[in-house]
């Protein structure tokens, strides 16, 4: 089980504790931190000292795609699962259901959702236009490690100039190359049914907590309150101490 972390201390702790509660399928928990500055490292080191996680630190930063490429290449387990640091498993059998779906459907990869293609996308950062490729949702998924490794696809984002498209470019976000490689191999990603949505919740957009001098919206404050309550409940009900 792999978790990527960056400046989401409380949410990351909840994510870890929810994963540790699924010990019937989780053999090893690998956490990669990209140089957090919000106190995450102290919390993660405590879990590592107790032998509850294996901790990797990339002080110069590392993207989700880079972490996923690393774990796909180096994990030595038949199955690898990935959960974002701000996604909480809500049912103790959630990972079991994800892995069962891979086996039952003879799939290489199962994902909680699929993000459809977005034509004529315009970046709100620099105004660039592109067609965004469809992709597996990279915030909760599992895959057969060796089979996915053999496909040779990368999880990382890339931008491709495409004069043949009206948008003039193709944007491959995290997971898009993998999604395309699975389809090309005749083993498309298995998307979990809608009922599985009740087994997880993706909070999203929490890195702002480590930023100073920034105005915080009511929506962000509500997210913070939810995460803090989830943390309190997780400390009571799951392994790892306080």
Secondary structure, 3 states (H helix, E strand, C coil): CEEEECCCHHHHHHHHHHHHCCCCCCCCCEEEECCCCCCHHHHHHHHHHCCCCEEEECCCCCCHHHHHHHHHHHCCCCEEEEEECCEEECCCCHHHHHHHHHHHCCCCEEECCEECCEEEEECCCCCCEEEECCEECCCEEEEEHHHHHHHCCCCCCEEEECCCCCCCEEEECCCHHHHHHHHHCCCCCEECCHHHHHHEEECCCCHHHHCCCCCCCHHHHHHHHHHHHHHHHHHHHCCCCC
